[in-house]
Structures are given as C-alpha cells and as structure tokens.
C-alpha cells in the first residue's frame, strides 16, 4: 500500500485540514500481499475517528494498512475535531465536508471512485455515531456502514451510559456548540435524529446501505447500541447485522472488529 498525509484547504470548513489516505499498490514488499491492481478507480472506505483522537489514530492503534493490502480498497481517514461529524450550530459544517466535499476532493487527488456502490463508511465511538447518522441520512451515497461501540446517542436509558466525559469547545459544552442544547434527549425526533431521517428516507422508498454494528458487552455505550439494535429490528427492510462480544471501549476491541467488518464487506 501507499500512504499519504494530505493537507488541503476545505471550502466547506473554511480552513486547512488533514487527511490520511491508504492506496492499493501492486508491489508491497516482503511479508504483505499486494494489490491485484485491476481497477482504474478504487472503492473507498471512509474510516472515522472517535472524540479523543484525530486522522492519525487508526494508523497508530491498528494495522489497517496491512489489513487492506490485498483488497484493492482505498482508505480515507479524515479529521473532524469534536464535531460529531455534524454541521455545527457554532462551528464548521463537518457533515457537508465529509459527505459532499471530501469524496470529490479525494477523487481529484487520487484514483478513488465516487460511485455509491464503491463507497463505504465506518467509525468507532463518536465516529460510529457519525457513520450511523451519515448512512441513515444519506443512504443513496454508501454501499455499507460500520458502527463500532456506539449507537444513536440521543436514546439512552436513565442512569446508564454515564461514563461519557463532558467535553468543551471554546469554553462551552460540545453538545451546545453542535446542537444548541446540553439536553440531548430533546433532539429525539428532530432533524438531528438519524432515526427520524431514516424513516423519512424509507417512506420515500430509498434503498438503505448494509449496516454492520458491533459493541462490547462491557462497553459503557452498550445500552445505546441495544436501543439502536431494537430500532433496526423494527425496520427489517434494512440489511442490518448486529453482534455483541466480550470487550470494552478499547483499541483491542476495535482492532479485532475492524478486521471483521472488512471481511463482512466481502469485496
């Protein structure tokens, strides 16, 4: 594989930003299987980071480059700060950046496909919630979605999932910077809610991508994951795979399950 760190000016964000990109390469050296090199433009996985990390973290904590070496699959790892991959009320428009601008820019810089059947998105924790929201709200854009250790965070049982750290951006709680409120339960059923957006898309007859969802049984977000699982169970027209396995909110868990997701893609 070839590895690039790209720094460019984003029109959607109004500032420079960073992206790490892995591209297939036929000859990869000793000990790693190379690409088949049969594509003019490669399918792409947009791999999203969590709230404490940035665009470098998947490379630093896993062997993602090695895992995709024989798949003819590009991997794009963007940075979004603490945005939850949303168009923030008080901050940049990260949802527009990830779903609209980034695919176009990447296809200009690299031989990366923008065809819906060639685009996949996945992430952990905050990135898992971002992937869920993006996949449900823009179903025509992605073939498959991976949600690791997360769910729809607007739906959490009382007195559970209490380990989410309060985070601030510019001196205010991050939920206020993004949504304009610190009471996330008030966002259920609004335009922020991925379940509401999904139901609108289903009512319009839009075809949903496949979903792969996994959470550790010791994870503090397990109740949110299970509520999300139950929502999908009530919408069987969506191709949805859910698994629970021993593990917590850790890189040991994500390193294992990103490999399972790649196998599940069956490229």
C-alpha distance (Angstrom), angle and dihedral (degrees) to the residues before:
residue distance angle dihedral
X1 . . .
X2 3.76 . .
X3 3.80 118.7 .
X4 3.80 124.6 -152.5
X5 3.79 133.3 -179.8
X6 3.79 107.1 -154.8
X7 3.79 124.8 -164.1
X8 3.79 115.5 -173.8
X9 3.79 142.1 150.3
X10 3.78 113.7 -94.9
X11 3.79 117.0 -149.4
X12 3.82 90.5 -162.7
X13 3.81 92.7 54.1
X14 3.78 97.4 34.1
X15 3.80 91.2 -133.5
X16 3.79 144.5 67.1
X17 3.79 117.2 -78.9
X18 3.81 139.5 178.0
X19 3.80 133.7 -119.6
X20 3.80 131.4 178.5
X21 3.80 115.2 -145.9
X22 3.80 130.9 -167.3
X23 3.82 116.2 -161.8
X24 3.80 129.0 -171.5
X25 3.79 116.8 -104.0
X26 3.81 127.0 -172.4
X27 3.78 97.4 -141.3
X28 3.77 112.0 44.4
X29 3.80 105.5 162.3
X30 3.78 133.7 -113.8
X31 3.80 120.7 -18.1
X32 3.82 100.2 11.9
X33 3.79 127.2 87.0
X34 3.79 112.6 -123.2
X35 3.79 131.8 -135.3
X36 3.79 122.3 -81.5
X37 3.80 87.5 -129.7
X38 3.80 93.3 -147.3
X39 3.80 99.2 131.7
X40 3.80 131.3 81.6
X41 3.80 89.0 -160.4
X42 3.77 121.4 24.0
X43 3.79 129.9 -135.0
X44 3.79 110.3 -112.8
X45 3.79 138.3 -143.4
X46 3.79 115.8 -154.4
X47 3.81 101.3 -151.1
X48 3.81 114.2 -162.8
X49 3.80 129.5 -153.5
X50 3.80 130.1 -136.7
X51 3.80 131.3 -110.7
X52 3.81 97.8 -85.3
X53 3.80 96.4 46.4
X54 3.80 147.2 57.8
X55 3.82 141.8 -144.4
X56 3.82 92.7 -63.0
X57 3.79 98.6 57.8
X58 3.82 101.9 88.2
X59 3.80 89.3 53.5
X60 3.80 92.7 46.7
X61 3.81 98.6 45.8
X62 3.84 103.3 34.0
X63 3.81 141.5 30.3
X64 3.80 92.6 -115.2
X65 3.81 92.0 144.2
X66 3.80 90.6 57.6
X67 3.81 93.7 42.2
X68 3.82 92.6 59.5
X69 3.81 97.5 36.2
X70 3.81 95.1 107.9
X71 3.81 98.6 32.9
X72 3.82 103.0 81.7
X73 3.80 84.9 -128.0
X74 3.80 126.7 137.7
X75 3.80 118.2 -146.5
X76 3.80 122.3 -152.3
X77 3.82 117.6 -167.1
X78 3.83 112.6 -171.5
X79 3.79 131.8 -173.3
X80 3.82 120.7 -124.5
X81 3.83 105.1 163.4
X82 3.86 111.2 -144.9
X83 3.79 95.5 -30.9
X84 3.82 98.9 116.4
X85 3.81 83.7 -134.4
X86 3.81 89.8 -75.4
X87 3.79 135.6 129.2
X88 3.79 93.8 -104.3
X89 3.79 120.5 -138.5
X90 3.79 88.2 -141.3
X91 3.77 103.5 27.6
X92 3.80 144.5 28.5
X93 3.80 126.0 -32.2
X94 3.79 98.8 -107.7
X95 3.80 95.9 164.0
X96 3.80 90.6 57.9
X97 3.79 89.1 45.7
X98 3.82 95.6 52.1
X99 3.80 98.9 39.6
X100 3.82 102.6 34.0
X101 3.78 115.3 17.2
X102 3.81 102.7 32.6
X103 3.84 97.3 56.6
X104 3.80 90.6 49.4
X105 3.79 94.0 47.4
X106 3.80 92.9 46.3
X107 3.81 91.3 50.2
X108 3.81 89.1 52.4
X109 3.79 93.8 49.8
X110 3.83 99.1 38.0
X111 3.84 140.9 21.7
X112 3.82 91.3 -94.3
X113 3.80 123.3 142.9
X114 3.80 124.0 -124.6
X115 3.82 94.1 -167.5
X116 3.83 110.7 123.8
X117 3.80 92.0 -127.0
X118 3.82 88.8 57.7
X119 3.81 98.9 48.5
X120 3.80 124.1 90.4
X121 3.79 131.3 171.7
X122 3.80 131.8 -164.0
X123 3.78 139.8 157.0
X124 3.77 147.8 163.9
X125 3.80 129.3 -110.9
X126 3.84 104.9 -32.4
X127 3.80 86.5 11.9
X128 3.79 90.1 51.4
X129 3.78 91.0 53.9
X130 3.80 88.5 46.6
X131 3.80 91.6 51.3
X132 3.80 91.2 48.2
X133 3.81 92.5 50.3
X134 3.80 93.8 45.1
X135 3.80 94.3 45.8
X136 3.81 93.9 48.6
X137 3.80 95.9 42.2
X138 3.83 98.3 42.1
X139 3.81 102.6 30.9
X140 3.79 94.7 154.9
X141 3.81 91.1 64.1
X142 3.84 103.5 57.6
X143 3.79 136.9 50.1
X144 3.81 96.2 -157.8
X145 3.79 140.8 6.9
X146 3.81 130.9 -153.4
X147 3.81 121.2 -155.8
X148 3.81 115.2 -173.0
X149 3.83 121.5 -173.2
X150 3.78 97.0 -18.6
X151 3.77 145.9 78.8
X152 3.78 139.6 175.1
X153 3.82 99.1 -36.9
X154 3.82 92.7 -162.1
X155 3.81 86.7 72.9
X156 3.79 112.5 61.2
X157 3.78 129.6 142.2
X158 3.79 118.5 -113.2
X159 3.81 114.9 -91.2
X160 3.80 92.6 10.2
X161 3.80 132.7 100.1
X162 3.80 87.8 29.6
X163 3.80 96.9 149.3
X164 3.81 96.2 80.6
X165 3.78 104.0 122.1
X166 3.79 118.1 -125.6
X167 3.79 106.1 -114.8
X168 3.76 130.3 -167.8
X169 3.78 134.7 -153.1
X170 3.78 117.7 -167.0
X171 3.81 90.6 -10.7
X172 3.82 96.7 -54.3
X173 3.82 130.2 95.1
X174 3.79 109.5 -85.0
X175 3.83 92.6 -124.6
X176 3.79 88.8 57.4
X177 3.80 91.6 49.1
X178 3.81 90.6 50.5
X179 3.81 104.4 34.7
X180 3.80 105.3 13.6
X181 3.82 93.0 -115.7
X182 3.79 139.6 73.1
X183 3.83 92.3 -150.5
X184 3.79 101.2 83.0
X185 3.81 92.4 -179.1
X186 3.82 87.8 72.9
X187 3.80 88.6 63.9
X188 3.80 94.0 66.4
X189 3.77 110.5 116.2
X190 3.81 93.5 11.9
X191 3.80 130.2 112.4
X192 3.83 87.8 -87.9
X193 3.82 91.9 60.2
X194 3.83 113.5 96.0
X195 3.82 91.4 -157.0
X196 3.80 91.2 58.4
X197 3.81 91.6 46.6
X198 3.79 91.0 48.8
X199 3.79 93.0 50.6
X200 3.80 90.1 51.4
X201 3.81 90.3 51.3
X202 3.79 92.2 47.1
X203 3.79 90.3 50.5
X204 3.81 87.7 55.2
X205 3.79 90.2 53.0
X206 3.79 96.0 -112.5
X207 3.78 116.5 161.9
X208 3.80 113.2 -119.2
X209 3.80 125.2 -140.2
X210 3.80 121.4 -115.5
X211 3.80 114.7 -88.7
X212 3.81 128.4 -147.0
X213 3.82 112.4 -169.9
X214 3.80 127.1 179.2
X215 3.79 134.4 168.8
X216 3.79 134.3 174.6
X217 3.79 117.9 -113.4
X218 3.82 89.7 -130.0
X219 3.81 93.7 47.0
X220 3.81 116.8 119.3
X221 3.82 88.5 -135.3
X222 3.80 94.7 56.2
X223 3.82 93.6 109.1
X224 3.81 91.0 53.3
X225 3.81 89.2 49.0
X226 3.79 91.7 50.9
X227 3.80 93.3 48.6
X228 3.80 87.4 52.0
X229 3.81 89.9 48.2
X230 3.80 89.7 53.1
X231 3.82 91.4 51.1
X232 3.79 90.2 54.3
X233 3.80 90.4 47.0
X234 3.81 87.1 59.2
X235 3.82 89.3 53.0
X236 3.82 103.4 51.2
X237 3.79 92.5 166.0
X238 3.84 86.8 79.9
X239 3.81 117.4 83.0
X240 3.80 99.2 -123.9
X241 3.80 130.8 167.7
X242 3.80 119.0 -168.4
X243 3.78 128.2 -174.9
X244 3.77 136.3 174.0
X245 3.78 121.6 -162.1
X246 3.79 137.5 170.3
X247 3.79 109.6 -78.9
X248 3.77 146.9 87.5
X249 3.80 137.0 -125.0
X250 3.81 92.6 -60.0
X251 3.78 143.0 122.2
X252 3.78 90.5 -116.5
X253 3.80 86.6 65.6
X254 3.82 96.6 43.2
X255 3.80 93.7 45.6
X256 3.79 88.6 57.2
X257 3.78 97.6 43.3
X258 3.78 99.4 45.1
X259 3.80 85.3 62.2
X260 3.81 90.1 51.0
X261 3.80 89.7 50.2
X262 3.81 91.9 51.5
X263 3.81 90.2 51.6
X264 3.81 90.4 46.9
X265 3.82 90.0 55.3
X266 3.82 86.2 65.0
X267 3.80 94.6 -158.5
